[in-house]
Protein backbone atom coordinates (compact mmCIF):
# COMPACT_ATOMS: atom_id res chain seq x y z
CA UNK A 1 0.00 0.00 0.00
CA UNK A 2 2.81 2.41 0.89
CA UNK A 3 4.65 1.58 -2.32
CA UNK A 4 1.51 2.25 -4.38
CA UNK A 5 0.82 5.48 -2.50
CA UNK A 6 4.34 6.81 -3.09
CA UNK A 7 4.28 5.73 -6.73
CA UNK A 8 1.08 7.68 -7.43
CA UNK A 9 2.32 10.84 -5.73
CA UNK A 10 2.77 13.51 -8.47
CA UNK A 11 5.98 15.45 -8.93
CA UNK A 12 6.04 19.01 -7.52
CA UNK A 13 5.16 21.83 -9.91
CA UNK A 14 7.65 24.73 -10.24
CA UNK A 15 5.76 26.82 -12.79
CA UNK A 16 8.35 26.50 -15.57
CA UNK A 17 8.70 22.81 -16.44
CA UNK A 18 5.87 20.45 -17.19
CA UNK A 19 2.27 21.08 -18.10
CA UNK A 20 -0.09 22.50 -15.48
CA UNK A 21 -3.08 20.45 -16.61
CA UNK A 22 -1.08 17.22 -16.45
CA UNK A 23 0.04 18.14 -12.94
CA UNK A 24 -3.51 18.95 -11.79
CA UNK A 25 -4.83 15.72 -13.33
CA UNK A 26 -2.18 13.65 -11.55
CA UNK A 27 -2.89 15.48 -8.28
CA UNK A 28 -6.63 14.83 -8.64
CA UNK A 29 -6.02 11.10 -9.10
CA UNK A 30 -3.65 11.01 -6.14
CA UNK A 31 -6.03 12.90 -3.85
CA UNK A 32 -8.98 10.68 -4.84
CA UNK A 33 -6.88 7.58 -4.18
CA UNK A 34 -5.88 8.96 -0.77
CA UNK A 35 -9.49 9.98 -0.10
CA UNK A 36 -8.56 13.53 0.89
CA UNK A 37 -11.08 16.16 1.85
CA UNK A 38 -11.30 19.59 0.20
CA UNK A 39 -9.29 21.17 3.00
CA UNK A 40 -6.56 18.57 2.79
CA UNK A 41 -6.50 18.87 -0.99
CA UNK A 42 -6.04 22.64 -0.64
CA UNK A 43 -3.12 22.19 1.75
CA UNK A 44 -1.63 19.38 -0.31
CA UNK A 45 -1.75 21.43 -3.51
CA UNK A 46 -0.03 24.34 -1.80
CA UNK A 47 2.68 21.98 -0.59
CA UNK A 48 3.23 20.66 -4.14
CA UNK A 49 4.15 24.14 -5.46
CA UNK A 50 7.92 24.81 -5.41
CA UNK A 51 10.43 27.39 -6.69
CA UNK A 52 8.76 30.00 -8.93
CA UNK A 53 5.26 28.65 -8.28
CA UNK A 54 5.77 28.82 -4.49
CA UNK A 55 7.14 32.39 -4.68
CA UNK A 56 4.17 33.41 -6.82
CA UNK A 57 1.75 31.87 -4.31
CA UNK A 58 3.33 33.84 -1.46
CA UNK A 59 2.62 37.09 -3.31
CA UNK A 60 -1.07 36.23 -3.68
CA UNK A 61 -3.50 37.57 -1.08
CA UNK A 62 -5.41 34.40 -0.40
CA UNK A 63 -8.19 34.61 2.11
CA UNK A 64 -8.28 32.26 5.04
CA UNK A 65 -11.48 30.72 3.72
CA UNK A 66 -10.07 30.08 0.23
CA UNK A 67 -11.03 26.74 -1.28
CA UNK A 68 -9.26 24.22 -3.43
CA UNK A 69 -11.20 25.25 -6.56
CA UNK A 70 -10.19 28.91 -6.11
CA UNK A 71 -6.53 27.94 -5.88
CA UNK A 72 -6.86 25.86 -9.06
CA UNK A 73 -8.43 28.81 -10.89
CA UNK A 74 -5.57 31.08 -9.80
CA UNK A 75 -3.01 28.57 -11.00
CA UNK A 76 -4.73 28.24 -14.38
CA UNK A 77 -4.97 32.01 -14.77
CA UNK A 78 -1.23 32.32 -14.11
CA UNK A 79 0.29 29.18 -15.64
CA UNK A 80 -2.57 27.96 -17.81
CA UNK A 81 -2.88 27.94 -21.55
CA UNK A 82 -2.74 31.08 -23.67
CA UNK A 83 -5.72 31.82 -25.97
CA UNK A 84 -3.70 30.66 -28.97
CA UNK A 85 -2.72 27.39 -27.30
CA UNK A 86 -6.29 26.79 -26.17
CA UNK A 87 -7.56 27.37 -29.73
CA UNK A 88 -5.00 24.92 -31.09
CA UNK A 89 -5.99 22.27 -28.55
CA UNK A 90 -9.69 22.75 -29.31
CA UNK A 91 -8.99 22.36 -33.03
CA UNK A 92 -6.96 19.22 -32.38
CA UNK A 93 -9.75 17.79 -30.21
CA UNK A 94 -12.40 18.53 -32.84
CA UNK A 95 -10.40 16.76 -35.59
CA UNK A 96 -8.89 13.90 -33.62
CA UNK A 97 -9.40 10.45 -35.18
CA UNK A 98 -8.33 6.93 -34.40
CA UNK A 99 -5.36 5.65 -36.38
CA UNK A 100 -5.54 2.64 -38.67
CA UNK A 101 -3.52 0.40 -36.34
CA UNK A 102 -4.24 2.32 -33.11
CA UNK A 103 -6.03 0.48 -30.31
CA UNK A 104 -9.11 1.81 -28.56
CA UNK A 105 -7.24 2.21 -25.27
CA UNK A 106 -4.51 4.36 -26.83
CA UNK A 107 -7.04 6.52 -28.65
CA UNK A 108 -9.10 6.99 -25.47
CA UNK A 109 -5.96 8.05 -23.60
CA UNK A 110 -5.16 10.68 -26.23
CA UNK A 111 -8.69 12.09 -26.08
CA UNK A 112 -8.66 12.24 -22.27
CA UNK A 113 -5.32 14.04 -22.23
CA UNK A 114 -6.64 16.76 -24.56
CA UNK A 115 -9.86 17.07 -22.57
CA UNK A 116 -7.93 17.36 -19.31
CA UNK A 117 -5.85 20.20 -20.73
CA UNK A 118 -9.02 21.99 -21.84
CA UNK A 119 -10.87 21.14 -18.60
CA UNK A 120 -13.91 19.76 -20.43
CA UNK A 121 -16.67 17.71 -18.81
CA UNK A 122 -17.24 13.99 -19.32
CA UNK A 123 -20.05 14.50 -21.83
CA UNK A 124 -17.78 16.42 -24.23
CA UNK A 125 -15.01 13.85 -23.74
CA UNK A 126 -17.37 10.96 -24.55
CA UNK A 127 -18.75 12.73 -27.62
CA UNK A 128 -15.32 13.49 -29.10
CA UNK A 129 -14.17 9.94 -28.37
CA UNK A 130 -17.12 8.42 -30.24
CA UNK A 131 -16.81 10.83 -33.19
CA UNK A 132 -13.13 10.00 -33.67
CA UNK A 133 -13.51 6.21 -33.70
CA UNK A 134 -13.14 4.13 -36.84
CA UNK A 135 -16.32 3.82 -38.91
CA UNK A 136 -17.26 0.23 -38.05
CA UNK A 137 -16.50 0.69 -34.33
CA UNK A 138 -18.26 4.07 -34.23
CA UNK A 139 -21.52 2.66 -35.61
CA UNK A 140 -21.53 -0.11 -32.99
CA UNK A 141 -20.85 2.31 -30.12
CA UNK A 142 -23.63 4.68 -31.25
CA UNK A 143 -26.12 1.78 -31.27
CA UNK A 144 -25.11 0.96 -27.71
CA UNK A 145 -25.96 4.57 -26.58
CA UNK A 146 -23.31 4.86 -23.84
CA UNK A 147 -23.86 7.40 -21.07
CA UNK A 148 -20.31 7.66 -19.74
CA UNK A 149 -16.79 7.51 -21.11
CA UNK A 150 -16.16 4.10 -19.55
CA UNK A 151 -19.25 2.63 -21.24
CA UNK A 152 -18.17 4.03 -24.60
CA UNK A 153 -14.65 2.57 -24.20
CA UNK A 154 -16.07 -0.84 -23.21
CA UNK A 155 -18.39 -0.95 -26.25
CA UNK A 156 -15.58 0.13 -28.56
CA UNK A 157 -13.21 -2.54 -27.19
CA UNK A 158 -15.87 -5.24 -27.64
CA UNK A 159 -16.36 -4.27 -31.30
CA UNK A 160 -12.59 -4.01 -31.76
CA UNK A 161 -12.16 -7.62 -30.63
CA UNK A 162 -14.95 -8.82 -32.94
CA UNK A 163 -13.55 -6.89 -35.90
CA UNK A 164 -10.08 -8.29 -35.24
CA UNK A 165 -11.42 -11.83 -35.25
CA UNK A 166 -13.31 -11.17 -38.50
CA UNK A 167 -10.21 -9.72 -40.13
CA UNK A 168 -8.15 -12.72 -38.99
CA UNK A 169 -10.76 -15.14 -40.36
CA UNK A 170 -10.90 -13.26 -43.67
CA UNK A 171 -7.13 -13.31 -44.00
CA UNK A 172 -7.05 -17.06 -43.31
CA UNK A 173 -9.70 -17.66 -45.98
CA UNK A 174 -7.79 -15.54 -48.47
CA UNK A 175 -4.58 -17.47 -47.79
CA UNK A 176 -6.42 -20.78 -48.28
CA UNK A 177 -7.95 -19.57 -51.57
CA UNK A 178 -4.52 -18.41 -52.75
CA UNK A 179 -3.02 -21.83 -51.99
CA UNK A 180 -5.86 -23.63 -53.81
CA UNK A 181 -5.39 -21.40 -56.86
CA UNK A 182 -1.68 -22.18 -56.87
CA UNK A 183 -2.35 -25.94 -56.79
CA UNK A 184 -4.92 -25.64 -59.61
CA UNK A 185 -2.40 -23.68 -61.71
CA UNK A 186 0.28 -26.32 -61.18
CA UNK A 187 -2.18 -29.10 -62.07
CA UNK A 188 -3.23 -27.29 -65.28
CA UNK A 189 0.42 -26.89 -66.34
CA UNK A 190 1.08 -30.59 -65.71
CA UNK A 191 -1.98 -31.62 -67.76
CA UNK A 192 -0.92 -29.37 -70.66
CA UNK A 193 2.58 -30.85 -70.63
CA UNK A 194 1.17 -34.39 -70.68
CA UNK A 195 -1.15 -33.53 -73.60
CA UNK A 196 1.64 -31.99 -75.66
CA UNK A 197 3.89 -35.00 -75.00
CA UNK A 198 1.17 -37.40 -76.18
CA UNK A 199 0.59 -35.40 -79.35
CA UNK A 200 4.30 -35.34 -80.18
CA UNK A 201 4.58 -39.10 -79.61
CA UNK A 202 1.61 -39.78 -81.89
CA UNK A 203 3.03 -37.52 -84.60
CA UNK A 204 6.40 -39.24 -84.45
CA UNK A 205 4.73 -42.62 -84.73
CA UNK A 206 2.91 -41.50 -87.89
CA UNK A 207 6.10 -40.10 -89.52
CA UNK A 208 8.27 -43.05 -88.65
CA UNK A 209 10.11 -41.38 -85.77
CA UNK A 210 11.62 -38.87 -88.15
CA UNK A 211 12.49 -35.45 -86.94
CA UNK A 212 10.16 -32.87 -88.40
CA UNK A 213 11.89 -29.95 -90.05
CA UNK A 214 10.38 -26.69 -91.07
CA UNK A 215 10.77 -25.84 -94.79
CA UNK A 216 13.59 -23.41 -95.41
CA UNK A 217 12.57 -20.01 -96.73
CA UNK A 218 13.18 -19.28 -100.44
CA UNK A 219 16.53 -17.68 -101.25
CA UNK A 220 16.56 -13.94 -101.59
CA UNK A 221 16.97 -12.58 -105.13
CA UNK A 222 20.44 -11.24 -106.05
CA UNK A 223 20.89 -7.54 -105.51
CA UNK A 224 23.44 -6.85 -108.32
CA UNK A 225 22.98 -6.61 -112.12
CA UNK A 226 25.66 -6.98 -114.77
CA UNK A 227 25.95 -3.88 -117.00
CA UNK A 228 27.52 -5.96 -119.78
CA UNK A 229 24.95 -8.69 -120.30
CA UNK A 230 22.06 -7.25 -118.30
CA UNK A 231 21.63 -10.34 -116.09
CA UNK A 232 21.29 -10.40 -112.30
CA UNK A 233 23.67 -12.06 -109.88
CA UNK A 234 27.07 -10.76 -110.93
CA UNK A 235 28.92 -7.62 -111.94
CA UNK A 236 30.58 -6.76 -115.28
CA UNK A 237 34.22 -7.69 -114.37
CA UNK A 238 33.00 -11.20 -113.40
CA UNK A 239 30.62 -11.65 -116.34
CA UNK A 240 30.88 -15.12 -118.01
CA UNK A 241 30.67 -13.50 -121.47
CA UNK A 242 33.69 -11.36 -120.62
CA UNK A 243 35.68 -14.49 -119.82
CA UNK A 244 34.61 -16.06 -123.13
CA UNK A 245 35.66 -12.97 -125.08
CA UNK A 246 38.99 -12.70 -123.32
CA UNK A 247 39.93 -16.22 -124.44
CA UNK A 248 39.74 -15.15 -128.10
CA UNK A 249 42.77 -13.73 -129.91
CA UNK A 250 43.00 -10.00 -130.44
CA UNK A 251 40.37 -9.22 -127.80
CA UNK A 252 40.73 -5.82 -126.15
CA UNK A 253 38.50 -5.29 -123.12
CA UNK A 254 36.35 -2.21 -123.33
CA UNK A 255 34.24 -0.42 -120.82
CA UNK A 256 30.55 -1.30 -120.86
CA UNK A 257 28.27 1.11 -122.69
CA UNK A 258 26.71 3.75 -120.46
CA UNK A 259 23.21 3.11 -119.33
CA UNK A 260 20.86 5.80 -120.58
CA UNK A 261 17.69 6.69 -118.79
CA UNK A 262 14.81 8.56 -120.35
CA UNK A 263 12.58 10.63 -118.14
CA UNK A 264 9.08 11.72 -119.19
CA UNK A 265 8.87 15.37 -120.10
CA UNK A 266 6.92 17.46 -117.66
CA UNK A 267 5.47 20.91 -118.23
CA UNK A 268 6.60 23.58 -115.85
CA UNK A 269 4.05 25.38 -113.68
CA UNK A 270 2.62 28.57 -115.14
CA UNK A 271 4.43 30.83 -112.68
CA UNK A 272 7.80 29.33 -113.72
CA UNK A 273 7.34 29.72 -117.49
CA UNK A 274 9.45 32.49 -119.14
CA UNK A 275 8.46 34.17 -122.37
CA UNK A 276 11.16 34.05 -125.10
CA UNK A 277 9.92 37.34 -126.57
CA UNK A 278 9.62 39.76 -123.63
CA UNK A 279 11.51 37.76 -120.99
CA UNK A 280 8.70 37.95 -118.45
CA UNK A 281 7.32 34.97 -116.55
CA UNK A 282 3.79 33.66 -116.46
CA UNK A 283 3.09 33.08 -120.19
CA UNK A 284 4.51 31.53 -123.35
CA UNK A 285 5.72 33.40 -126.46
CA UNK A 286 2.59 32.57 -128.40
CA UNK A 287 0.52 34.16 -125.62
CA UNK A 288 2.70 37.29 -125.33
CA UNK A 289 0.71 40.49 -125.94
CA UNK A 290 3.86 42.34 -126.98
CA UNK A 291 4.53 39.68 -129.64
CA UNK A 292 0.97 39.91 -130.91
CA UNK A 293 1.28 43.72 -131.06
CA UNK A 294 4.50 43.48 -133.04
CA UNK A 295 2.86 41.11 -135.51
CA UNK A 296 -0.11 43.43 -135.85
CA UNK A 297 2.17 46.43 -136.49
CA UNK A 298 4.16 44.47 -139.02
CA UNK A 299 1.07 43.39 -140.87
CA UNK A 300 -0.27 46.95 -140.90
CA UNK A 301 3.04 48.30 -142.25
CA UNK A 302 3.02 45.71 -145.01
CA UNK A 303 -0.45 46.68 -146.12
CA UNK A 304 0.52 50.37 -146.25
CA UNK A 305 3.54 49.63 -148.44
CA UNK A 306 1.45 47.55 -150.78
CA UNK A 307 -1.02 50.41 -151.26
CA UNK A 308 1.71 52.84 -152.04
C-alpha positions as CSV (number, residue, x, y, z in Angstrom):
1,X,0.0,0.0,0.0
2,X,2.8,2.4,0.9
3,X,4.6,1.6,-2.3
4,X,1.5,2.2,-4.4
5,X,0.8,5.5,-2.5
6,X,4.3,6.8,-3.1
7,X,4.3,5.7,-6.7
8,X,1.1,7.7,-7.4
9,X,2.3,10.8,-5.7
10,X,2.8,13.5,-8.5
11,X,6.0,15.4,-8.9
12,X,6.0,19.0,-7.5
13,X,5.2,21.8,-9.9
14,X,7.6,24.7,-10.2
15,X,5.8,26.8,-12.8
16,X,8.4,26.5,-15.6
17,X,8.7,22.8,-16.4
18,X,5.9,20.4,-17.2
19,X,2.3,21.1,-18.1
20,X,-0.1,22.5,-15.5
21,X,-3.1,20.4,-16.6
22,X,-1.1,17.2,-16.4
23,X,0.0,18.1,-12.9
24,X,-3.5,18.9,-11.8
25,X,-4.8,15.7,-13.3
26,X,-2.2,13.7,-11.5
27,X,-2.9,15.5,-8.3
28,X,-6.6,14.8,-8.6
29,X,-6.0,11.1,-9.1
30,X,-3.6,11.0,-6.1
31,X,-6.0,12.9,-3.9
32,X,-9.0,10.7,-4.8
33,X,-6.9,7.6,-4.2
34,X,-5.9,9.0,-0.8
35,X,-9.5,10.0,-0.1
36,X,-8.6,13.5,0.9
37,X,-11.1,16.2,1.8
38,X,-11.3,19.6,0.2
39,X,-9.3,21.2,3.0
40,X,-6.6,18.6,2.8
41,X,-6.5,18.9,-1.0
42,X,-6.0,22.6,-0.6
43,X,-3.1,22.2,1.7
44,X,-1.6,19.4,-0.3
45,X,-1.8,21.4,-3.5
46,X,0.0,24.3,-1.8
47,X,2.7,22.0,-0.6
48,X,3.2,20.7,-4.1
49,X,4.2,24.1,-5.5
50,X,7.9,24.8,-5.4
51,X,10.4,27.4,-6.7
52,X,8.8,30.0,-8.9
53,X,5.3,28.7,-8.3
54,X,5.8,28.8,-4.5
55,X,7.1,32.4,-4.7
56,X,4.2,33.4,-6.8
57,X,1.7,31.9,-4.3
58,X,3.3,33.8,-1.5
59,X,2.6,37.1,-3.3
60,X,-1.1,36.2,-3.7
61,X,-3.5,37.6,-1.1
62,X,-5.4,34.4,-0.4
63,X,-8.2,34.6,2.1
64,X,-8.3,32.3,5.0
65,X,-11.5,30.7,3.7
66,X,-10.1,30.1,0.2
67,X,-11.0,26.7,-1.3
68,X,-9.3,24.2,-3.4
69,X,-11.2,25.2,-6.6
70,X,-10.2,28.9,-6.1
71,X,-6.5,27.9,-5.9
72,X,-6.9,25.9,-9.1
73,X,-8.4,28.8,-10.9
74,X,-5.6,31.1,-9.8
75,X,-3.0,28.6,-11.0
76,X,-4.7,28.2,-14.4
77,X,-5.0,32.0,-14.8
78,X,-1.2,32.3,-14.1
79,X,0.3,29.2,-15.6
80,X,-2.6,28.0,-17.8
81,X,-2.9,27.9,-21.6
82,X,-2.7,31.1,-23.7
83,X,-5.7,31.8,-26.0
84,X,-3.7,30.7,-29.0
85,X,-2.7,27.4,-27.3
86,X,-6.3,26.8,-26.2
87,X,-7.6,27.4,-29.7
88,X,-5.0,24.9,-31.1
89,X,-6.0,22.3,-28.6
90,X,-9.7,22.7,-29.3
91,X,-9.0,22.4,-33.0
92,X,-7.0,19.2,-32.4
93,X,-9.7,17.8,-30.2
94,X,-12.4,18.5,-32.8
95,X,-10.4,16.8,-35.6
96,X,-8.9,13.9,-33.6
97,X,-9.4,10.4,-35.2
98,X,-8.3,6.9,-34.4
99,X,-5.4,5.6,-36.4
100,X,-5.5,2.6,-38.7
101,X,-3.5,0.4,-36.3
102,X,-4.2,2.3,-33.1
103,X,-6.0,0.5,-30.3
104,X,-9.1,1.8,-28.6
105,X,-7.2,2.2,-25.3
106,X,-4.5,4.4,-26.8
107,X,-7.0,6.5,-28.6
108,X,-9.1,7.0,-25.5
109,X,-6.0,8.0,-23.6
110,X,-5.2,10.7,-26.2
111,X,-8.7,12.1,-26.1
112,X,-8.7,12.2,-22.3
113,X,-5.3,14.0,-22.2
114,X,-6.6,16.8,-24.6
115,X,-9.9,17.1,-22.6
116,X,-7.9,17.4,-19.3
117,X,-5.8,20.2,-20.7
118,X,-9.0,22.0,-21.8
119,X,-10.9,21.1,-18.6
120,X,-13.9,19.8,-20.4
121,X,-16.7,17.7,-18.8
122,X,-17.2,14.0,-19.3
123,X,-20.1,14.5,-21.8
124,X,-17.8,16.4,-24.2
125,X,-15.0,13.8,-23.7
126,X,-17.4,11.0,-24.5
127,X,-18.8,12.7,-27.6
128,X,-15.3,13.5,-29.1
129,X,-14.2,9.9,-28.4
130,X,-17.1,8.4,-30.2
131,X,-16.8,10.8,-33.2
132,X,-13.1,10.0,-33.7
133,X,-13.5,6.2,-33.7
134,X,-13.1,4.1,-36.8
135,X,-16.3,3.8,-38.9
136,X,-17.3,0.2,-38.0
137,X,-16.5,0.7,-34.3
138,X,-18.3,4.1,-34.2
139,X,-21.5,2.7,-35.6
140,X,-21.5,-0.1,-33.0
141,X,-20.9,2.3,-30.1
142,X,-23.6,4.7,-31.3
143,X,-26.1,1.8,-31.3
144,X,-25.1,1.0,-27.7
145,X,-26.0,4.6,-26.6
146,X,-23.3,4.9,-23.8
147,X,-23.9,7.4,-21.1
148,X,-20.3,7.7,-19.7
149,X,-16.8,7.5,-21.1
150,X,-16.2,4.1,-19.6
151,X,-19.3,2.6,-21.2
152,X,-18.2,4.0,-24.6
153,X,-14.7,2.6,-24.2
154,X,-16.1,-0.8,-23.2
155,X,-18.4,-1.0,-26.2
156,X,-15.6,0.1,-28.6
157,X,-13.2,-2.5,-27.2
158,X,-15.9,-5.2,-27.6
159,X,-16.4,-4.3,-31.3
160,X,-12.6,-4.0,-31.8
161,X,-12.2,-7.6,-30.6
162,X,-15.0,-8.8,-32.9
163,X,-13.5,-6.9,-35.9
164,X,-10.1,-8.3,-35.2
165,X,-11.4,-11.8,-35.2
166,X,-13.3,-11.2,-38.5
167,X,-10.2,-9.7,-40.1
168,X,-8.1,-12.7,-39.0
169,X,-10.8,-15.1,-40.4
170,X,-10.9,-13.3,-43.7
171,X,-7.1,-13.3,-44.0
172,X,-7.1,-17.1,-43.3
173,X,-9.7,-17.7,-46.0
174,X,-7.8,-15.5,-48.5
175,X,-4.6,-17.5,-47.8
176,X,-6.4,-20.8,-48.3
177,X,-8.0,-19.6,-51.6
178,X,-4.5,-18.4,-52.7
179,X,-3.0,-21.8,-52.0
180,X,-5.9,-23.6,-53.8
181,X,-5.4,-21.4,-56.9
182,X,-1.7,-22.2,-56.9
183,X,-2.4,-25.9,-56.8
184,X,-4.9,-25.6,-59.6
185,X,-2.4,-23.7,-61.7
186,X,0.3,-26.3,-61.2
187,X,-2.2,-29.1,-62.1
188,X,-3.2,-27.3,-65.3
189,X,0.4,-26.9,-66.3
190,X,1.1,-30.6,-65.7
191,X,-2.0,-31.6,-67.8
192,X,-0.9,-29.4,-70.7
193,X,2.6,-30.9,-70.6
194,X,1.2,-34.4,-70.7
195,X,-1.2,-33.5,-73.6
196,X,1.6,-32.0,-75.7
197,X,3.9,-35.0,-75.0
198,X,1.2,-37.4,-76.2
199,X,0.6,-35.4,-79.4
200,X,4.3,-35.3,-80.2
201,X,4.6,-39.1,-79.6
202,X,1.6,-39.8,-81.9
203,X,3.0,-37.5,-84.6
204,X,6.4,-39.2,-84.5
205,X,4.7,-42.6,-84.7
206,X,2.9,-41.5,-87.9
207,X,6.1,-40.1,-89.5
208,X,8.3,-43.1,-88.6
209,X,10.1,-41.4,-85.8
210,X,11.6,-38.9,-88.2
211,X,12.5,-35.5,-86.9
212,X,10.2,-32.9,-88.4
213,X,11.9,-30.0,-90.0
214,X,10.4,-26.7,-91.1
215,X,10.8,-25.8,-94.8
216,X,13.6,-23.4,-95.4
217,X,12.6,-20.0,-96.7
218,X,13.2,-19.3,-100.4
219,X,16.5,-17.7,-101.3
220,X,16.6,-13.9,-101.6
221,X,17.0,-12.6,-105.1
222,X,20.4,-11.2,-106.1
223,X,20.9,-7.5,-105.5
224,X,23.4,-6.9,-108.3
225,X,23.0,-6.6,-112.1
226,X,25.7,-7.0,-114.8
227,X,26.0,-3.9,-117.0
228,X,27.5,-6.0,-119.8
229,X,25.0,-8.7,-120.3
230,X,22.1,-7.3,-118.3
231,X,21.6,-10.3,-116.1
232,X,21.3,-10.4,-112.3
233,X,23.7,-12.1,-109.9
234,X,27.1,-10.8,-110.9
235,X,28.9,-7.6,-111.9
236,X,30.6,-6.8,-115.3
237,X,34.2,-7.7,-114.4
238,X,33.0,-11.2,-113.4
239,X,30.6,-11.6,-116.3
240,X,30.9,-15.1,-118.0
241,X,30.7,-13.5,-121.5
242,X,33.7,-11.4,-120.6
243,X,35.7,-14.5,-119.8
244,X,34.6,-16.1,-123.1
245,X,35.7,-13.0,-125.1
246,X,39.0,-12.7,-123.3
247,X,39.9,-16.2,-124.4
248,X,39.7,-15.2,-128.1
249,X,42.8,-13.7,-129.9
250,X,43.0,-10.0,-130.4
251,X,40.4,-9.2,-127.8
252,X,40.7,-5.8,-126.1
253,X,38.5,-5.3,-123.1
254,X,36.4,-2.2,-123.3
255,X,34.2,-0.4,-120.8
256,X,30.6,-1.3,-120.9
257,X,28.3,1.1,-122.7
258,X,26.7,3.7,-120.5
259,X,23.2,3.1,-119.3
260,X,20.9,5.8,-120.6
261,X,17.7,6.7,-118.8
262,X,14.8,8.6,-120.3
263,X,12.6,10.6,-118.1
264,X,9.1,11.7,-119.2
265,X,8.9,15.4,-120.1
266,X,6.9,17.5,-117.7
267,X,5.5,20.9,-118.2
268,X,6.6,23.6,-115.9
269,X,4.1,25.4,-113.7
270,X,2.6,28.6,-115.1
271,X,4.4,30.8,-112.7
272,X,7.8,29.3,-113.7
273,X,7.3,29.7,-117.5
274,X,9.5,32.5,-119.1
275,X,8.5,34.2,-122.4
276,X,11.2,34.0,-125.1
277,X,9.9,37.3,-126.6
278,X,9.6,39.8,-123.6
279,X,11.5,37.8,-121.0
280,X,8.7,37.9,-118.5
281,X,7.3,35.0,-116.5
282,X,3.8,33.7,-116.5
283,X,3.1,33.1,-120.2
284,X,4.5,31.5,-123.3
285,X,5.7,33.4,-126.5
286,X,2.6,32.6,-128.4
287,X,0.5,34.2,-125.6
288,X,2.7,37.3,-125.3
289,X,0.7,40.5,-125.9
290,X,3.9,42.3,-127.0
291,X,4.5,39.7,-129.6
292,X,1.0,39.9,-130.9
293,X,1.3,43.7,-131.1
294,X,4.5,43.5,-133.0
295,X,2.9,41.1,-135.5
296,X,-0.1,43.4,-135.9
297,X,2.2,46.4,-136.5
298,X,4.2,44.5,-139.0
299,X,1.1,43.4,-140.9
300,X,-0.3,46.9,-140.9
301,X,3.0,48.3,-142.3
302,X,3.0,45.7,-145.0
303,X,-0.5,46.7,-146.1
304,X,0.5,50.4,-146.2
305,X,3.5,49.6,-148.4
306,X,1.4,47.6,-150.8
307,X,-1.0,50.4,-151.3
308,X,1.7,52.8,-152.0
